[in-house]
Amino acid sequence: DVKVTQSSRYLVKRTGEKVFLECVQDMDHENMFWYRQDPGLGLRLIYFSYDVKMKEKGDIPEGYSVSREKKERFSLILESASTNQTSMYLCASSPTGNWNGYTFGSGTRLTVV
Amino acid sequence: DQQVKQNSPSLSVQEGRISILNCDYTNSMFDYFLWYKKYPAEGPTFLISISSIKDKNEDGRFTVFLNKSAKHLSLHIVPSQPGDSAVYFCAASDPFRGGYQKVTFGTGTKLQVIP
């Protein structure tokens, strides 16, 4: 019954590494989103995509990039991980039309050491 | 610039009593509001929503109230149960842009329901 799947629940990476976070949804949703959650800051939008190969910057895109080669898959890339990117990363999807909020994945807790 | 604000980071309530979670927003263009519930190590799950054309929406023990003039919404949980202990995020959506809805989230309120 899982609808938005994030490939890893926990990740530990070293400073400077290139990190890939993967997200897959099986609901045929057009829109996909990447957020990070930090204490006291809530959920902040990093990037989103409203179609295959399309991407838009969110509120905090610096240090991140994304890839959407297939409709069901949306990848978040940390080009050179830094300790301030230690966070909970949440992927979400939503349909176009008949909208009633996002469906979130379970999250990836990333620690950069 | 925090457009959606939850000024109470935490709230403790006795089981059986009412929980009231508050949220304020600044952007008058928001036209749809939602509450999400999040348990530790899980993603947020949708709880209840309200359109800007309404002032109340009810779903079982959960009721959301919207006061557009005050740019304020609240979530009432009656009666509160220990399983309601979680972080609650208020969220607001821009008008539909012909493709997607952009949602802005608040900082969250951690609710603890004491048995």
Interface residues (C-beta under 8 A of the other chain):
Chain A: V4 R9 E30 N31 Y35 G40 L41 G42 L43 R44 L45 F48 Y50 D51 L90 A92 S94 T96 W99 N100 G101 Y102 T103 F104 G105 S106 G107 R109
Chain B: V4 Q6 P9 L34 Y36 A41 E42 G43 P44 T45 F46 S49 F89 A91 F96 G99 Y100 Q101 K102 V103 T104 F105 G106 T107 G108
